[in-house]
Amino acid sequence: MKKNYLVIIGVVFSNLLFCQFAGISLNDVYSTDSSSAWVVGESGTIIHVVDGGMYWEDQSYDTDLSLNSIQFIEEQKGFIVGDSGILLKTDDGGITWDAIDLGVSYDFESIAFVDNQYGWISAYPSLFSGNGLFRTEDGGEDWVHIETEVVYPFFLDSLNGWGSPSSIGGIFVCRTYDGGFSWDTLSYQVSMSIPFFFFYDETNGFMNKSYFDLTTCYNTHDGGVEWTSNGTQIEVSYLSDRLFLDTLNGWLSGHSNVFYSNDYFNSYEVFNQPYDVFNALSIHGASNGWAVSYNLQNTNSTIWRLEGVNNWIPIETIGVDELTSYSEIKSYPNPFTTSTTIKYELTEPSHIQLTIYNTIGETIYVAQDGIKQQG
């Protein structure tokens, strides 16, 4: 018996717009290439940016809590942490997120893995919610709570890490040799804020110290015992992120600026955007990367792409929403039995869902479901 089939095509039309999000802070961005990125922010915001920033998909989690840090350890497997001890995990590329209960109410600041097995969660310094680290050795399946006052740690590998306890007027540089379970004090430094650390190997590293409206860059070549200023002072009182590709190329972000250096911050270039706080960076090449910022004046957040040497462009995107309209298409023959030719034209980039049904309305095959360009 022959079976007849019908073809229906659904089209989502969206306008091109700068990727700005009103009234929320975007707190972190993670990417591995120039094609896609994930962004997290306040009120459970999770955004998957695809096709080089041309489109974005809403993958938000149902919570009023702020999401502060995200990292993927495999193509489909990623983690997010945020306020009040929230930890989320996905195994399907962000389509669904499951909560993991760690039993604490810490405001988590970051999650960082050195490979697909070893990772750490760190909390913001707090007198109320508590401090501490969580460590995993099996890709996030199990987490061990480590009680410590060290915050903003940097881990080079599964054992070696650097950080500092929260203090006023000065900081202690501490190092761990056992993955964060114990910390040795190496030196004391005068600073108005807790520094960021970055190490290339077990002996050579970078630290920034802030004092009022100036940030000074320091280097170490003995694992963090002695620190030497390179003479560079950056006119910024607040730094939010740091990232180095190698021993020369590095970025710092903060209030109104992204700083780039190709000589270990002996000199640097500045990208300035007044009123924008650049909360996070994700760099995967000297001229390819992503950033997120929050504007203190209009309370909008923006996603940026790095295109060239410290040249940041606010990306234009199309939001991918649910199906909003159906369009007639040309198909011959229609109805059909074994094959048919389908033609359609788009006047603008759109999300296309092309579904084949039988004559009683049952879905037989989804031929296309995704973003298609104009034409």
Residue pairs with C-beta under 8 A, 6 or more apart in sequence:
2 337
3 337
3 358
4 335
4 336
4 337
4 358
4 359
5 335
5 336
5 337
5 340
5 356
5 357
5 358
5 359
5 364
6 334
6 335
6 356
6 357
6 358
6 359
7 329
7 331
7 334
7 340
7 342
7 354
7 355
7 356
7 357
8 326
8 354
8 355
8 356
8 357
9 326
9 327
9 329
9 342
9 344
9 352
9 353
9 354
9 355
10 323
10 325
10 326
10 327
10 352
10 353
10 354
10 355
11 324
11 325
11 326
11 327
11 346
11 350
11 351
11 352
11 353
12 320
12 321
12 322
12 323
12 324
12 325
12 350
12 351
12 352
12 353
13 324
13 325
13 348
13 350
14 318
14 319
14 320
14 321
14 350
14 351
15 318
16 316
16 317
16 318
16 348
16 349
17 316
17 317
17 318
17 319
18 302
18 314
18 315
18 316
18 317
19 49
19 53
19 56
19 302
19 303
19 314
19 315
19 316
19 317
20 300
20 301
20 302
20 314
21 41
21 45
21 47
21 300
21 301
21 302
22 299
22 300
23 299
23 300
24 41
24 42
24 43
24 45
24 301
25 41
25 42
25 66
25 279
25 294
25 301
26 39
26 40
26 41
26 45
26 47
26 279
26 280
26 292
26 293
26 294
26 301
26 302
26 303
27 40
27 41
27 42
27 66
27 67
27 68
27 69
27 279
27 280
27 292
28 39
28 40
28 41
28 67
28 68
28 69
28 70
28 279
28 280
28 292
29 37
29 38
29 39
29 70
29 280
29 281
29 282
29 290
29 291
29 292
29 303
30 37
30 38
30 70
30 71
30 72
30 78
30 282
31 37
31 38
31 282
31 284
31 289
31 290
32 72
32 284
33 284
33 288
34 52
34 284
34 285
34 288
34 289
34 305
35 50
35 51
35 52
36 48
36 49
36 50
36 51
36 52
37 48
37 49
37 53
37 282
37 290
37 303
38 46
38 47
38 48
38 49
38 59
38 70
38 72
38 78
38 94
39 45
39 46
39 47
39 49
39 70
39 292
39 303
40 46
40 47
40 67
40 68
40 69
40 70
40 80
40 82
41 47
41 66
41 67
41 292
41 301
42 66
42 67
43 60
43 63
43 64
43 65
43 66
44 60
44 61
44 62
44 63
44 64
44 65
44 67
45 60
45 67
46 58
46 59
46 60
46 61
46 67
46 70
46 80
46 94
46 97
47 56
47 57
47 58
47 59
47 60
47 303
48 56
48 57
48 59
48 93
48 94
49 55
49 56
49 290
49 303
49 315
49 317
50 56
50 57
50 371
51 371
52 305
53 303
53 305
53 315
53 316
53 317
54 315
54 316
54 317
54 318
54 349
54 371
55 317
55 318
55 319
55 320
55 349
55 351
55 371
56 303
56 317
56 318
56 319
56 320
57 320
58 319
58 320
58 321
59 94
59 95
59 97
61 67
61 80
61 88
61 97
63 82
63 86
65 82
65 83
65 84
65 86
66 82
66 83
67 80
67 81
67 82
67 86
67 88
68 81
68 82
68 83
68 107
68 108
68 109
68 110
69 80
69 81
69 82
69 108
69 109
69 110
69 111
69 112
70 78
70 79
70 80
70 111
71 78
71 79
71 111
71 112
71 113
71 119
72 78
72 79
73 79
73 113
73 115
73 116
73 119
73 139
73 140
74 116
75 93
76 90
76 91
76 92
76 93
77 89
77 90
77 91
77 116
77 139
77 140
78 89
78 90
78 93
78 94
79 87
79 88
79 89
79 90
79 111
79 119
79 140
80 86
80 87
80 88
80 89
80 97
80 111
81 87
81 88
81 108
81 109
81 110
81 111
81 121
82 88
82 107
82 108
83 107
83 108
84 105
84 106
84 107
84 129
85 101
85 102
85 103
85 104
85 105
85 106
85 108
86 99
86 108
87 99
87 100
87 101
87 102
87 108
87 111
87 121
87 143
88 97
88 98
88 99
88 100
89 97
89 98
89 100
89 140
90 96
90 97
90 98
100 140
100 143
102 121
102 134
102 143
102 145
104 129
104 130
104 132
104 145
105 129
105 130
106 123
106 124
106 126
106 129
106 130
106 131
106 132
107 123
107 124
107 126
107 129
108 121
108 122
108 123
108 124
109 122
109 123
109 124
109 151
109 152
110 121
110 122
110 152
111 119
111 120
111 121
112 119
112 120
112 122
112 155
113 119
113 120
114 155
114 156
114 157
114 158
115 158
116 139
117 136
117 137
117 138
117 139
117 158
118 135
118 136
118 137
118 155
118 157
118 158
118 179
119 135
119 136
119 139
119 140
120 133
120 134
120 135
120 136
120 153
120 155
120 161
120 180
121 133
121 134
121 143
122 133
122 151
122 152
122 153
123 129
123 130
123 131
123 132
123 133
123 151
124 151
125 131
125 151
125 166
125 194
131 148
131 149
131 150
131 151
131 166
132 145
132 146
132 147
132 148
133 145
133 146
133 148
133 150
133 153
133 180
134 143
134 144
134 145
134 146
135 143
135 144
135 146
135 179
135 180
135 181
136 142
136 143
136 144
137 144
137 158
146 180
146 181
148 180
148 183
149 165
149 166
150 163
150 164
150 165
150 174
150 176
150 180
150 183
151 163
151 164
151 165
151 166
151 194
152 163
152 164
152 194
152 195
152 196
152 197
153 161
153 162
153 163
153 176
153 180
153 197
154 161
154 162
154 163
154 196
154 197
154 198
154 199
155 161
155 179
155 180
156 199
156 201
156 202
158 179
159 176
159 177
159 178
159 179
160 175
160 176
160 177
160 199
160 202
161 175
161 176
161 179
161 180
162 173
162 174
162 175
162 176
162 197
162 199
162 205
162 224
163 174
163 176
163 183
163 197
164 171
164 172
164 173
164 174
164 194
164 195
164 197
165 171
165 172
165 174
166 194
169 190
169 191
169 192
170 188
170 189
170 190
170 191
171 188
171 189
171 191
171 194
171 195
171 209
172 185
172 186
172 187
172 188
172 189
173 185
173 186
173 187
173 188
173 189
173 197
173 207
173 224
173 227
174 183
174 184
174 185
174 186
175 183
175 184
175 186
175 223
175 224
176 182
176 183
176 184
177 184
186 223
186 224
186 225
187 224
187 225
187 226
187 227
189 195
189 207
189 209
189 227
190 209
190 211
191 209
191 210
191 211
192 210
192 211
192 212
193 209
193 210
193 238
195 207
195 208
195 209
195 210
196 207
196 208
196 239
196 241
196 242
197 205
197 206
197 207
197 224
198 205
198 206
198 207
198 242
198 243
198 244
198 250
199 205
199 206
199 224
200 244
200 246
200 247
202 223
203 220
203 221
203 222
203 223
204 219
204 220
204 221
204 247
205 219
205 220
205 223
205 224
206 217
206 218
206 219
206 220
206 242
206 244
206 250
206 264
206 265
207 217
207 218
207 219
207 220
207 227
208 215
208 216
208 217
208 218
208 234
208 239
208 242
208 252
209 215
209 216
209 218
210 216
210 237
210 238
210 239
212 237
213 235
213 236
213 237
214 233
214 234
214 235
214 236
214 237
215 233
215 234
215 236
215 237
215 239
215 252
215 254
216 229
216 232
216 233
216 234
217 229
217 230
217 232
217 234
217 265
218 227
218 228
218 229
218 230
219 227
219 228
219 230
219 264
220 226
220 227
220 228
230 264
230 265
230 266
231 266
232 265
232 266
232 267
232 268
234 252
234 259
234 268
236 254
236 255
236 256
236 257
236 259
237 254
237 255
238 254
238 255
238 277
239 252
239 253
239 254
240 253
240 254
240 277
240 278
240 279
240 280
241 251
241 252
241 253
241 254
241 278
241 279
241 280
241 281
242 250
242 251
242 252
242 253
242 281
243 250
243 251
243 281
243 282
243 283
244 250
244 251
245 283
245 285
245 286
247 264
248 261
248 262
248 263
248 264
249 260
249 261
249 262
249 286
250 260
250 261
250 264
250 265
251 258
251 259
251 260
251 261
251 281
251 283
251 289
251 310
252 258
252 259
252 265
253 259
253 278
253 279
253 280
253 281
253 291
254 277
254 278
255 277
256 272
256 273
256 274
256 275
256 276
256 277
256 278
257 270
257 271
257 272
257 273
257 278
258 270
258 271
258 278
258 281
258 291
258 310
258 312
259 265
259 268
259 269
259 270
259 271
259 310
260 268
260 269
260 271
260 309
260 310
261 267
261 268
261 269
262 286
269 309
269 310
270 310
271 310
271 311
271 312
273 293
273 312
275 295
275 296
275 297
275 298
276 293
276 294
276 295
276 296
276 302
277 293
277 294
277 295
277 296
278 291
278 292
278 293
278 304
279 292
279 293
279 294
280 291
280 292
281 289
281 290
281 291
282 289
282 290
282 291
283 289
283 290
283 306
286 309
287 306
287 307
287 308
287 309
287 311
288 306
288 307
289 305
289 306
290 303
290 304
290 305
290 306
291 303
291 304
291 306
291 312
292 301
292 302
292 303
292 304
293 301
293 302
293 304
294 300
294 301
295 301
295 302
302 314
303 314
303 315
303 317
304 312
304 313
304 314
304 315
305 312
305 313
305 315
306 312
306 313
307 313
318 349
318 371
320 351
320 371
321 351
323 351
323 353
327 344
329 342
329 343
329 344
330 342
330 343
330 344
331 340
331 341
331 342
331 343
332 340
332 341
333 340
334 340
335 359
342 354
342 367
345 375
346 352
346 372
346 373
346 374
346 375
347 374
348 374
349 371
349 372
349 373
349 374
350 371
350 372
351 370
351 371
351 372
352 368
352 369
352 370
352 371
352 372
353 366
353 368
353 369
354 366
354 367
354 368
354 369
355 363
355 365
355 366
355 367
356 363
356 364
356 365
356 366
356 367
357 363
357 364
358 364
